[in-house]
Amino acid sequence: MSSRLNPYLSFTDDARPAMEFYQRVFGGTLSVSTFGEFGNPDPALADRVMHALLETGQGFTLMASDTPPGMERTVGNNIAISLSGDDADDLRRYWEQLSEGGVVSMPLEKQMWGDEFGMCVDRFGIGWMVNISQPGS
């Protein structure tokens, strides 16, 4: 796959209906994973969206999640740019350059789903998410 760049939307608790709406608008295949599916024991989070992915036949990719407790969500900054793929060297280089002079909110490191993932805001105030897929992901 190498790497791809796409928007990543943050919602309070309506990521699922929003992504279902975008699927009706753009078509494509929607996959949704909840916090509960990834083992979060908090019943208030169990059905909230940890990650949603919409991919269309036109080549559009849109990702989204519900913002978990403890993370700030403000309308206007509720969108980030996601870089993802399996080209670990390129993605780590992007991460290093994007995070330099910025603020790292989640270091680029192995996560519970098996991939390496990190979040930062670059020195210009743009939010970035980097996900490096592991073999077999």
Buried (B, 14 or more C-beta within 10 A) or exposed (E): EEBEEBEBBBBEEEBBEBBBEBBEEBBBEBEBBBBBEEEBEEEEBEEBBBBBBBBBEEEBBBBBBBBBEEEEEEEEEBEBBBBBBBBEEBBBEBBEEBBEEBEBBEEBEEBEBEBBBBBBBBEEEBBBBBBBBEEEE
